Structure formats: structure tokens, C-alpha cells
Amino acid sequence: MNNNLASDVQSKNIGPGTLIWQCTIILPGAVIGSNCNINSHCFIENKVIIGNNVTIKCGVYVWDGITIEDNVHIGPNVTFTNDLYPRSKHKFEIKPTMIKKGASVGANSTVLAGVTVGEYALIGAGSVVTKNVPGNTLWMGNPARQKGYVCNCGNKLNDMIKCVVCKKEYKLVNDSLIAL
């Protein structure tokens, strides 16, 4: 862990090999796994769980109620919310948000409170995610809409539901991708 003087890392629940860059604040209740890369100018609140091998790029604030599973990439300036009806100085209800294993959320995207982004899903840069995203799907736009399917390796699948990079094949079963 790189806890230099310019960061305020209060949590003791940080796994080995995790790097924390300058100007980052991590509150005492946060749980962060091993081998993560938390870039500069990030803020991580108390009721947050971050898995192993997660990358969180610069300028991301992770609020109470957000869980980020293993091997997730959060692009620069991604915005999370945890309250669907924000008002100053009121008691609010935290809506849990989940980013599942292997997913990637592109730069400057917004993920609304209560949303689940499925395993290995890919959210395109600048998207506004307002509803749950199934695994292995590609979503883009405002509001984000499904634009295709993606392989576990992160590349877009062709019309035959096959990855042209790693050659993995899938089939659609009840609107879900199953690896062959």
C-alpha cells in the first residue's frame, strides 16, 4: 500500500499489494481487497466493499452501499450515486449498488443507486446507467441501452456470438450468454 503523506487512509481492511495514490481518502469502514490500484483523487466511504484486483481510476467517489467485486475496472471520473431522491440534510435510504466480477465501467459514466452491473458487462464511456445490466453485455448512451455482447476477455462478440480475439464461443439461453 502506498500511503503517502498526501493521502488519508483510515481503513485497516486493505489487502496486500494494493496501491493507493496521492490525494485519496479512504474512511475506516471501507474494505478493499488485494492487488487493487486506487488512483489519485478518489474518495471511498465507510460501507463500501471492493474485491481483489480492482482498478479505480482518478476522480472516482465510491459512496456507502456500493460493492465492487473482483477484477473490475472503474474508469476515470465515473460517478456513483447511493440515494435516488437526494435532498440536503435529510435522512435518506441507501440503495445498494453492485458492480459484478469482471465488469468495466467507462470513463465519465454515471451509475444510479440500486443498479447491478452484471459479470463481465462493459459500460461505454459517458453512459448513464439507470437500470440493471445483464452479464456479458455492452451498454452505451444516455440513458444507456444494450448495444451488443462482450466476451469475458472484454472484446465485443461478433454476430455469431464468438470472440474474434480469444475465439471463445457463447450461446444465448433465455437472454443470457452461456460460454461453450
C-alpha positions in Angstrom: 0.0 0.0 0.0 1.4 3.4 -1.0 0.0 5.6 1.8 2.0 8.7 1.2 1.6 11.9 3.1 -0.9 13.4 0.7 -3.5 10.6 1.2 -5.7 9.9 4.2 -6.2 6.2 4.5 -8.1 5.4 7.7 -9.2 1.8 6.9 -7.2 -1.1 8.3 -9.1 -3.5 6.0 -6.9 -3.3 2.9 -5.3 -6.4 1.3 -1.7 -6.9 0.4 -0.3 -5.4 -2.8 -3.0 -2.7 -3.0 -1.6 0.6 -4.2 -3.3 3.9 -3.1 -2.2 7.0 -4.9 -1.9 10.6 -3.6 -4.8 12.8 -2.6 -7.1 9.8 -1.9 -9.3 9.5 1.2 -10.4 6.1 2.5 -12.7 6.0 5.5 -12.2 3.5 8.3 -15.1 1.1 7.5 -14.1 0.5 3.9 -13.0 -3.0 2.9 -10.5 -3.2 0.0 -9.1 -6.5 -1.3 -5.6 -7.4 -2.5 -3.7 -6.2 -5.6 -6.0 -3.2 -6.2 -5.0 0.1 -7.8 -6.8 3.1 -6.3 -5.6 6.1 -8.3 -5.3 9.7 -7.1 -8.2 12.0 -6.1 -10.5 9.2 -5.1 -12.8 9.0 -2.1 -14.1 5.7 -0.6 -16.7 5.9 2.1 -17.3 3.5 5.1 -19.9 1.0 3.9 -18.0 0.0 0.8 -16.6 -3.4 -0.3 -14.1 -3.6 -3.0 -12.8 -7.0 -4.2 -9.4 -8.2 -5.4 -7.6 -7.0 -8.5 -9.8 -3.9 -8.9 -8.7 -0.7 -10.7 -10.3 2.5 -9.8 -9.0 5.4 -11.9 -8.6 9.0 -10.9 -11.6 11.1 -9.7 -13.9 8.4 -8.6 -16.0 8.6 -5.4 -17.4 5.3 -4.0 -20.2 6.0 -1.6 -21.8 3.9 1.2 -23.7 0.9 -0.2 -21.5 0.2 -3.2 -19.9 -3.2 -3.7 -17.3 -3.7 -6.4 -16.4 -7.4 -7.0 -13.1 -8.9 -8.1 -11.4 -7.9 -11.4 -13.5 -4.8 -12.0 -12.2 -1.7 -13.9 -13.8 1.6 -13.0 -12.7 4.3 -15.4 -11.7 7.9 -14.6 -14.4 10.2 -13.2 -17.1 7.5 -13.0 -19.9 8.8 -10.8 -21.8 6.6 -8.4 -24.9 7.6 -6.5 -26.5 6.0 -3.5 -29.7 8.0 -3.0 -32.5 8.1 -5.5 -34.1 11.2 -4.0 -31.3 13.5 -2.8 -32.0 16.5 -0.6 -29.8 18.5 1.7 -29.8 17.4 5.4 -32.4 14.8 5.2 -32.3 11.2 6.3 -32.0 9.1 3.1 -32.3 5.5 2.2 -29.1 4.0 0.8 -29.8 1.9 -2.3 -27.2 -0.8 -2.7 -25.3 -0.8 -6.0 -23.3 -3.8 -7.2 -20.6 -4.0 -9.9 -20.1 -7.7 -10.5 -16.9 -9.6 -11.2 -15.0 -8.7 -14.3 -17.2 -5.7 -15.3 -15.8 -2.5 -16.7 -17.4 0.9 -16.4 -16.1 3.5 -18.9 -14.8 7.0 -18.2 -17.3 9.7 -17.1 -20.2 7.2 -16.8 -22.8 7.6 -14.2 -24.3 4.6 -12.3 -27.5 5.3 -10.4 -28.3 4.0 -7.0 -29.7 0.5 -6.8 -28.3 -0.7 -10.1 -26.4 -4.0 -10.7 -23.9 -4.2 -13.5 -23.6 -7.9 -14.3 -20.4 -10.1 -14.6 -18.1 -9.1 -17.5 -20.5 -6.4 -18.7 -19.0 -3.3 -20.4 -20.3 0.2 -19.9 -19.2 2.6 -22.7 -17.6 5.9 -21.8 -20.1 8.7 -20.8 -23.0 6.4 -20.4 -25.8 6.9 -17.8 -26.8 3.6 -16.3 -30.4 3.8 -15.0 -31.3 0.1 -14.8 -29.7 -3.3 -14.2 -27.2 -4.5 -16.8 -27.0 -8.3 -17.6 -23.7 -10.0 -17.7 -21.6 -10.0 -20.8 -23.5 -7.2 -22.4 -22.3 -3.9 -23.9 -24.2 -0.7 -22.9 -23.8 2.8 -24.2 -25.6 6.1 -24.2 -27.8 8.4 -22.1 -29.8 6.5 -20.9 -27.6 3.5 -21.5 -29.0 0.9 -23.8 -27.7 -2.5 -24.8 -25.6 -2.4 -28.0 -24.3 -5.9 -28.1 -22.5 -8.6 -26.2 -18.9 -8.9 -24.9 -16.6 -11.7 -24.1 -15.1 -12.4 -20.7 -11.9 -11.1 -22.2 -13.5 -7.7 -22.8 -13.9 -7.7 -26.6 -17.1 -7.3 -28.4 -18.7 -10.5 -29.8 -19.5 -10.8 -33.5 -22.9 -11.7 -35.0 -22.1 -15.4 -34.4 -21.7 -14.7 -30.7 -18.0 -15.5 -30.9 -15.0 -13.5 -29.8 -12.7 -12.7 -32.7 -9.7 -12.2 -30.3 -9.7 -15.2 -27.9 -12.0 -17.3 -30.1 -14.4 -18.2 -27.2 -17.9 -19.1 -28.3 -21.2 -18.4 -26.5 -24.8 -19.3 -26.9 -27.9 -17.3 -25.9 -30.2 -19.0 -23.4 -33.2 -17.0 -22.0 -31.4 -13.8 -23.0 -28.3 -14.8 -21.0 -24.9 -15.7 -22.6 -23.5 -19.1 -21.8 -19.9 -19.9 -22.6 -19.4 -23.0 -24.7 
